């Protein structure tokens, strides 16, 4: 895949592809740009559909009769399914071809989106969301893996910068889209268009992806570790399910038993992977020997945690705590989106020159801005307007926008191309596992205070407490970034620390 816009030469696709060069798409500027756009749109669909329900939650509750537990599962069920399947999805791409698995996942996701739009009750909707998550688990590892094996040097940093911009923009564009479409009530469909819009976009990804995305596989990926797949899925479910349901059932003994069992199964999984390191394991444990990958993966987990906790509770605070309509709540998310886009653009333009200092600076900006926002909320109460909160909200977005792209770039920089699928699956799993756990934490730090009440003062108090938790997560993420290189120096198409 070549692109003068990125100044890139196709360094790796040929050596990792299962097909001869003649079978790949034409290496024209137009084809390369279309392929890159399709990959980024696939990633955008994933991020959008995690957050698109946020501003539509009140309307969705009223329409379907969903209670607090069902509201949690509309987001947690999606993220949990994605987290369970990402590592397996990455390995399937290594074995059977990244383009092929991306397209299969897009088909599943598109059909599930149609089912979401047609759902009449919370049970059907949650089931369709779980199916959406399964499609995403197949799609998303292929995006990072394809970028990783295709780009190198400064071109790689620019490509990951664009990836970071999409990651940041999607997390806040989703609530904006959800609020606007719900408020417009197109054809009397209320919240349903937030899912139905995926159908034409998914079809476009399928058609264009089949034509323009080059196929690639790992040379030594010959079969799937089914035992490892089942153990990893079971461990994630046993850990996330009680965290999500515990508060609803007043933390019975079975919740703690499931958590303990989840940790035990995780230990069995790691032992199983250790024994299979020379026999096509699901996870290449050698990836964790370098602190650059393991530290970056941990920071990605914290990023998912804080996003899962912050975005869901923020939309409830805006609408229940301040009495905003879905449209005005969407405007607040626009402010955050503008900040994130500016931060991600800043990161993309540096092309990795500042190493870990850039995402660490972004973390500190976000932390200081959250503190300022918390002071505003406590002092202004119901008088807090969109105009008054503009500065801290934009700066929170700006800080977080500086994190996503550089974090992915530096975490995966030293990963061998034959392990790209496994590493990409793990990296995306960290984000979605964090989102699922963060969403589950809303039961402990938000719903435990509000108890489902729509009272404005109770929701304001609950969200102020959330900001303390989120601030702590940002601080931990900043510390974990010390595992990343202080500076990345480019020499031709090679990177050295």
C-alpha positions in Angstrom: 0.0 0.0 0.0 1.7 3.2 -1.1 0.6 6.7 -0.5 2.4 9.9 -1.4 0.3 11.6 1.2 2.1 9.5 3.8 5.3 9.1 1.8 5.2 5.4 2.4 6.7 2.4 0.6 5.2 -1.1 1.0 7.8 -2.6 3.2 6.0 -5.5 4.8 2.9 -6.6 2.9 4.7 -8.9 0.5 6.6 -10.8 3.2 3.5 -11.3 5.4 1.1 -12.0 2.6 -0.1 -15.4 1.6 -0.7 -14.2 -1.9 1.7 -13.1 -4.6 2.1 -9.4 -5.3 0.1 -9.6 -8.4 -3.0 -10.6 -6.5 -3.0 -7.4 -4.4 -4.7 -4.2 -5.2 -3.0 -1.7 -7.5 -0.5 0.4 -5.7 -1.9 3.7 -6.9 -2.3 6.8 -4.7 -6.1 6.6 -5.0 -6.2 2.9 -4.1 -3.9 3.4 -1.1 -5.9 6.3 0.3 -9.2 4.5 -0.1 -7.8 1.4 1.7 -6.6 3.6 4.6 -9.9 5.3 4.8 -11.8 2.0 4.8 -9.7 0.7 7.7 -10.2 3.9 9.7 -14.0 3.8 9.0 -14.1 0.2 10.3 -12.4 1.4 13.5 -14.7 4.4 13.7 -17.8 2.1 13.5 -16.5 0.2 16.5 -15.9 3.3 18.7 -19.1 5.0 17.6 -21.2 2.0 18.5 -19.8 1.8 22.0 -20.8 5.4 22.7 -23.7 6.1 20.4 -26.2 4.8 22.9 -25.1 7.2 25.7 -27.1 10.3 24.9 -30.0 8.1 23.7 -30.2 6.2 27.0 -33.1 8.2 28.6 -35.2 7.9 25.4 -34.3 4.3 25.1 -35.3 3.6 28.7 -38.7 5.2 28.2 -39.3 3.4 24.9 -38.3 -0.1 26.0 -38.8 0.0 29.8 -35.1 -0.8 30.4 -34.0 -0.6 34.0 -30.6 0.4 35.4 -29.2 -3.2 34.9 -30.4 -3.3 31.3 -28.9 0.2 30.7 -25.5 -1.1 31.9 -25.7 -4.2 29.7 -26.4 -2.2 26.6 -22.8 -0.9 26.8 -21.1 -3.5 29.0 -22.5 -6.4 27.0 -21.1 -4.9 23.8 -17.7 -4.2 25.3 -17.6 -7.6 27.1 -18.2 -9.5 23.9 -15.6 -7.5 22.1 -13.1 -8.0 24.9 -13.8 -11.8 24.9 -13.2 -12.2 21.2 -10.4 -9.7 20.2 -7.4 -12.0 20.8 -9.1 -14.8 18.9 -10.1 -12.4 16.2 -6.5 -11.3 15.8 -5.2 -14.8 15.5 -7.9 -15.7 12.9 -6.6 -12.8 10.9 -3.1 -14.1 11.1 -4.2 -17.5 10.0 -6.9 -16.9 7.4 -6.1 -13.4 6.1 -6.7 -10.1 7.8 -8.9 -8.7 5.0 -11.0 -11.8 4.9 -11.7 -11.8 8.6 -12.3 -8.0 8.6 -15.0 -8.4 5.9 -16.7 -11.3 7.7 -16.8 -9.3 10.9 -18.3 -6.3 9.0 -21.1 -8.6 7.7 -21.9 -9.8 11.2 -21.8 -6.2 12.6 -24.0 -4.8 9.8 -26.7 -7.5 10.3 -26.6 -7.0 14.1 -27.0 -3.3 13.7 -30.2 -3.9 11.6 -31.5 -6.2 14.5 -30.8 -3.4 17.0 -32.8 -0.9 15.0 -35.7 -3.4 14.8 -35.6 -4.4 18.5 -38.8 -3.9 20.5 -37.6 -4.7 24.0 -34.4 -4.5 26.1 -33.8 -8.3 25.9 -33.7 -8.4 22.1 -31.7 -5.1 22.0 -29.0 -6.5 24.4 -28.8 -9.7 22.4 -28.3 -7.7 19.2 -25.6 -5.6 20.9 -23.8 -8.8 21.9 -23.9 -9.9 18.3 -22.5 -6.5 17.3 -19.6 -7.0 19.7 -18.9 -10.4 18.1 -18.6 -8.7 14.7 -16.3 -6.0 16.0 -14.1 -8.6 17.7 -13.4 -10.0 14.2 -13.0 -6.5 12.5 -10.9 -4.4 14.8 -7.7 -6.5 15.3 -7.3 -6.5 11.5 -7.1 -2.6 11.4 -4.1 -2.2 13.7 -2.4 -5.4 12.3 -2.7 -4.1 8.7 -1.4 -0.7 9.6 1.4 -2.3 11.5 2.7 -4.5 8.7 2.2 -1.9 6.0 3.7 1.3 7.4 7.2 2.1 8.8 9.2 5.0 10.0 7.6 8.4 10.1 4.9 7.2 7.8 3.9 4.7 10.5 3.6 7.4 13.1 1.4 9.5 10.8 -0.8 6.5 10.1 -1.2 5.8 13.8 -1.7 9.5 14.3 -4.7 9.3 12.0 -5.8 6.1 13.9 -5.6 8.1 17.2 -7.6 10.9 15.7 -10.4 8.5 14.7 -10.2 6.8 18.1 -10.6 10.1 19.9 -13.2 11.6 17.5 -15.3 8.4 17.6 -15.5 8.3 21.4 -17.3 11.6 21.5 -18.9 11.7 18.0 -21.0 8.7 19.1 -22.9 10.6 21.8 -23.2 13.6 19.5 -24.7 11.4 16.8 -26.9 9.6 19.3 -28.3 12.9 20.7 -28.9 14.5 17.3 -30.6 11.5 15.8 -32.8 10.9 18.9 -33.8 14.5 19.0 -34.7 14.6 15.3 -37.0 11.6 15.7 -36.6 10.7 12.1 -39.9 9.1 10.7 -41.0 8.7 14.3 -38.2 6.1 14.9 -36.8 7.9 18.0 -33.5 6.2 18.9 -33.5 3.5 16.2 -31.6 5.4 13.5 -28.5 5.4 15.7 -28.2 1.7 14.8 -29.8 1.7 11.3 -27.2 4.2 10.1 -24.6 1.4 10.3 -26.2 -0.6 7.6 -25.2 1.6 4.6 -21.8 2.4 6.1 -21.2 -1.3 6.7 -22.1 -2.2 3.1 -19.7 0.5 1.9 -16.8 -1.0 4.0 -17.6 -4.5 2.6 -17.6 -3.4 -1.0 -14.6 -1.0 -0.9 -12.6 -3.2 1.5 -12.9 -6.2 -0.8 -11.5 -4.1 -3.7 -8.8 -2.0 -2.1 -7.5 -3.5 1.2 -4.4 -5.8 0.5 -4.6 -9.3 2.0 -1.9 -10.3 4.5 -1.3 -13.3 6.9 1.4 -14.4 9.3 3.8 -16.9 7.7 3.8 -19.3 10.7 0.2 -19.0 11.8 -1.1 -22.5 10.9 -4.0 -23.2 13.3 -6.1 -21.7 16.2 -5.5 -22.6 19.8 -9.1 -23.6 20.7 -8.4 -24.5 24.3 -6.7 -21.1 24.8 -9.6 -19.4 23.1 -12.2 -21.0 25.5 -10.1 -20.4 28.6 -9.5 -16.7 27.8 -13.2 -16.1 27.0 -14.3 -17.9 30.2 -11.9 -15.8 32.3 -13.1 -12.5 30.9 -16.8 -13.4 31.4 -16.2 -14.7 35.0 -14.5 -11.4 35.9 -16.7 -8.9 34.1 -20.2 -10.4 34.8 -20.1 -10.1 38.6 -18.7 -6.6 38.4 -21.6 -5.6 36.3 -24.4 -7.4 38.2 -23.0 -7.3 41.7 -24.6 -4.0 42.8 -28.0 -4.9 41.3 -28.1 -8.1 43.5 -26.4 -6.4 46.6 -23.2 -8.3 46.1 -24.1 -11.9 47.0 -21.6 -14.5 47.7 -21.7 -15.9 44.1 -20.3 -12.6 42.8 -17.1 -13.0 44.8 -17.0 -16.7 43.9 -17.2 -15.8 40.2 -14.4 -13.3 40.5 -12.2 -15.8 42.3 -13.0 -18.4 39.6 -12.2 -15.9 36.9 -8.7 -15.2 38.4 -8.1 -18.9 38.7 -9.1 -19.6 35.1 -6.9 -16.7 34.0 -4.0 -18.4 35.7 -4.8 -21.7 34.0 -4.9 -19.8 30.6 -1.5 -18.3 31.2 0.0 -21.6 32.1 -1.6 -23.2 29.1 -0.1 -20.5 26.8 3.3 -20.9 28.4 3.3 -24.6 27.5 2.2 -23.9 23.9 4.8 -21.1 23.1 6.4 -23.3 20.4 3.1 -24.7 19.1 0.9 -21.8 17.7 -0.3 -20.3 21.0 -3.2 -17.9 21.1 -1.0 -15.3 22.8 2.7 -14.9 22.2 3.9 -14.4 25.8 7.3 -13.1 24.5 5.4 -9.9 23.7 5.4 -9.1 27.4 9.1 -9.4 27.9 9.6 -5.8 26.7 8.3 -3.2 29.1 7.4 -1.0 26.1 4.6 -3.3 25.1 3.5 -4.4 28.5 3.5 -0.9 29.9 1.7 0.5 26.9 -0.9 -2.3 27.1 -1.5 -1.4 30.8 -1.8 2.3 30.0 -4.4 1.3 27.3 -6.4 -0.6 29.9 -6.5 2.5 32.1 -7.6 4.6 29.1 -10.5 2.2 28.5 -11.4 2.2 32.2 -11.6 6.0 32.5 -13.5 6.3 29.2 -16.0 3.6 30.2 -16.7 5.3 33.5 -16.6 8.9 32.4 -18.6 9.0 29.2 -21.6 7.0 30.5 -21.9 8.9 33.8 -21.3 12.3 32.1 -24.3 12.0 29.7 -26.5 11.1 32.7 -25.2 14.0 34.7 -25.8 16.4 31.8 -29.4 15.3 31.2 -30.5 14.4 34.8 -28.2 16.6 36.8 -28.5 19.7 34.7 -31.8 19.0 32.9 -30.3 19.2 29.4 -32.1 17.7 26.4 -30.4 15.0 24.3 -29.5 17.7 21.7 -27.8 20.0 24.2 -26.0 17.1 25.8 -24.8 16.3 22.3 -23.5 19.8 22.0 -21.4 19.3 25.2 -19.9 16.2 23.5 -19.1 18.3 20.4 -17.0 20.5 22.6 -15.1 17.5 23.9 -14.8 16.2 20.3 -13.3 19.4 19.1 -10.7 19.3 21.9 -9.9 15.6 21.2 -9.6 16.3 17.5 -7.2 19.1 18.1 -5.1 17.0 20.5 -5.0 14.0 18.1 -4.0 16.3 15.2 -1.2 17.7 17.3 0.0 14.2 18.0 -0.2 13.2 14.4 1.9 16.2 13.2 4.7 15.4 15.6 5.3 12.0 13.9 6.6 10.5 17.1 9.4 13.0 17.7 8.6 13.5 21.4 8.2 9.9 22.5 6.3 9.4 25.7 6.5 13.1 26.7 3.6 13.9 24.4 1.0 11.5 25.7 2.2 12.2 29.3 1.7 15.9 28.7 -1.8 15.1 27.4 -2.6 13.1 30.5 -1.6 16.0 32.8 -3.7 18.5 30.8 -6.7 16.1 31.1 -6.1 15.7 34.8 -5.8 19.4 35.6 -8.9 20.1 33.4 -11.0 17.5 35.2 -10.0 19.0 38.6 -11.2 22.4 37.3 -14.4 20.9 36.0 -15.1 19.3 39.4 -14.7 22.7 41.1 -17.1 24.2 38.6 -19.7 21.5 39.2 -19.5 21.9 43.0 -19.7 25.7 43.0 -22.2 26.3 40.1 -24.7 23.5 40.8 -27.7 23.9 38.5 -26.4 27.2 37.1 -23.6 25.6 35.1 -24.1 26.3 31.4 -22.6 25.0 28.3 -20.7 28.2 27.8 -19.3 28.2 31.3 -18.0 24.6 31.0 -16.5 25.1 27.5 -12.9 25.7 28.6 -12.4 22.6 30.9 -14.4 20.3 28.6 -12.4 21.3 25.5 -9.1 20.9 27.5 -10.1 17.5 28.8 -10.7 16.4 25.2 -7.4 18.0 24.1 -5.5 16.1 26.7 -7.1 12.7 25.9 -6.7 13.3 22.2 -2.9 13.5 22.6 -2.8 10.0 24.1 -4.5 7.4 21.7 -2.3 7.5 18.6 1.1 7.8 20.2 0.3 5.1 22.8 -0.6 2.6 20.0 2.4 3.6 17.9 5.0 3.2 20.7 3.4 0.1 22.3 3.4 -1.8 19.0 6.6 -0.4 17.5 8.9 -3.4 18.4 6.3 -6.1 17.7 7.5 -8.6 14.9 5.2 -8.6 11.9 4.3 -12.3 12.4 2.9 -11.4 15.8 1.0 -8.4 14.6 -2.4 -10.0 14.9 -1.9 -11.3 18.4 -0.4 -8.0 19.6 -3.2 -6.0 17.9 -5.8 -8.3 19.5 -4.3 -7.9 22.9 -4.0 -4.1 22.6 -7.6 -3.8 21.5 -8.7 -6.2 24.2 -7.1 -3.9 26.8 -9.2 -1.0 25.6 -12.5 -3.0 25.5 -11.8 -4.8 28.7 -11.2 -1.4 30.3 -14.5 -0.1 28.8 -16.4 -3.1 30.1 -14.9 -2.8 33.6 -15.3 1.0 33.6 -19.0 0.7 32.6 -19.4 -2.0 35.4 -17.8 0.4 37.9 -20.7 2.8 37.3 -22.7 0.6 39.5 -20.3 1.1 42.4 -19.5 4.8 42.0 -22.6 6.3 40.3 -25.7 4.1 40.5 -25.0 3.2 44.1 -25.4 6.9 44.9 -28.3 7.7 42.6 -30.2 4.4 43.0 -31.8 5.1 39.7 -33.2 8.4 40.8 -33.6 11.2 38.3 -33.2 13.9 41.0 -30.8 16.6 39.8 -28.9 17.1 43.0 -28.3 13.4 43.6 -27.0 13.0 40.0 -24.6 16.0 40.4 -23.2 14.6 43.7 -22.7 11.2 42.1 -20.9 12.6 39.1 -18.6 14.7 41.3 -17.5 11.5 43.0 -16.9 9.9 39.5 -14.5 12.6 38.6 -12.2 11.7 41.6 -12.1 8.1 40.3 -11.4 9.2 36.7 -8.7 11.6 37.9 -7.0 8.7 39.7 -7.1 6.6 36.6 -5.5 9.3 34.5 -2.7 9.6 37.1 -2.1 5.8 36.9 -2.0 6.0 33.1 0.5 8.8 33.3 2.8 6.7 35.5 2.5 3.6 33.2 3.7 5.7 30.3 7.2 5.8 31.9 7.6 2.4 30.3 7.5 4.0 26.9 10.6 5.4 25.2 11.6 8.9 26.1 12.4 9.7 22.5 12.1 7.9 19.1 14.7 8.8 16.5 14.0 7.9 12.9 16.7 6.6 10.6 15.3 5.9 7.1 12.5 3.4 7.6 13.9 2.0 10.9 13.1 3.1 14.4 15.4 3.1 17.3 15.0 4.3 20.9 
